[in-house]
Amino acid sequence: MSNRYDTLIVGCGYAGSILAERLATQCGQRVLMVDRRDHIGGNAYDYYDEHGVLVHKYGPHIFHTNSDKVVEYLSQFTEWRPYEHRVVASVDGKHVPMPINRTTVNELYGLALETDEEVQAFYDERAEPMDFIRNSEDVVVAKVGRELYEKFFRGYTRKQWERDPSELDKSVCARIPLRTNDDDRYFGDAFQQMPADGYTAIFDRMLDHPNIEVRTSTEFTDVEDQVEYGHLVWTGPIDEFFGERFGKLPYRSLEFELRSEPTPDGGLKLPRATVNEPSFDVPYTRTTEYRHMTGQLEHDWTTMHVEYPRSEGDPYYPIPNEETQALYKRYAALAAERDDVTFVGRLARYQYLNMDQVVGQALATFEKLVASGRVEASGTRA
């Protein structure tokens, strides 16, 4: 087989896989994909463990979106199973809903608030209004006051980011809603479902095309000079592509402790899929029991992940502050000069993105490639 490819894609996660599928099916391109890991699917990769429990290798991945376009695209490769994620936080010896809602307030403070207005009044009494929101601490304290901030946000955030919320961009804590009703769902999106056969099955089907060749356990440098290609799609860290010329972009990483326990009664161990540990005295941030979310509600074993934030390891979360954004912009300026390379995905753009956002970004990137005339759409798959 020829070593000539129309496009070389580095990274087999959502961004790379979607570009590969679109270029192969819509443009008739011959695509080579490489990934340094030994599997496809990026951080969404899942597998069945030795007990038959479906496990998300890199921590819980819950699919939720408000984009019909994203759902329509992914539905070509999967059936769906309804699932609404629920999280409780371990606070003051109780498991209470997170994000904070009416139930949280009533259980923690022994109250019987019944209306949205009563809960809002509770928050308002404790809030510390500010003329200017500077950081993540300000976001929370301005809404609910310092006590709830300390109970739910400060310790968890310090563990997750190794920085106090006062040192982080306001976007970090602004992502978490504050509720006055008793809605205990973690997300509020219109579409909340899980792929019926898991995430890896989506990628298997997406990349099942004669024009797509996949090589795992393969670095870009392994093939860079060994194959010919017309265009490069880079989904890895942008600073790595440029040899860390201006310095390394920092990330937070995670270490997962895998726990499997027998459940002879077929039941579950945790009260909800995820239990958060906001206290700074607890070294980990959360525990997730996968059977809650995979639909395996009756099983003689259960498998859980305990998450420990780390400063070293696989890049998970870009660190959101002014210094890191300034550094990223220097790399982005270099990327803008490279017509021969398309940078796409959370690592290539140094963004914290949900799965649906990466899908949307990849689809939009393909459309831009077509619109620019770099590729010609002529395929058949919708």
Secondary structure as UniProt FT lines:
FT   STRAND          4..10
FT   HELIX           14..27
FT   STRAND          31..34
FT   HELIX           42..44
FT   STRAND          46..48
FT   TURN            50..51
FT   STRAND          54..56
FT   TURN            57..58
FT   STRAND          64..65
FT   HELIX           68..74
FT   TURN            75..76
FT   STRAND          80..82
FT   STRAND          86..91
FT   TURN            92..93
FT   STRAND          94..98
FT   HELIX           102..109
FT   HELIX           116..126
FT   HELIX           136..144
FT   HELIX           146..148
FT   HELIX           149..154
FT   HELIX           155..161
FT   HELIX           165..167
FT   HELIX           171..174
FT   STRAND          191..195
FT   TURN            196..197
FT   HELIX           199..206
FT   TURN            210..211
FT   STRAND          212..215
FT   HELIX           220..223
FT   TURN            224..226
FT   STRAND          228..234
FT   HELIX           238..241
FT   TURN            242..246
FT   STRAND          251..262
FT   TURN            264..265
FT   STRAND          274..276
FT   TURN            280..281
FT   STRAND          286..289
FT   HELIX           291..294
FT   STRAND          301..310
FT   STRAND          317..318
FT   HELIX           322..336
FT   TURN            339..340
FT   STRAND          341..343
FT   TURN            346..350
FT   HELIX           355..371
FT   TURN            372..373
//
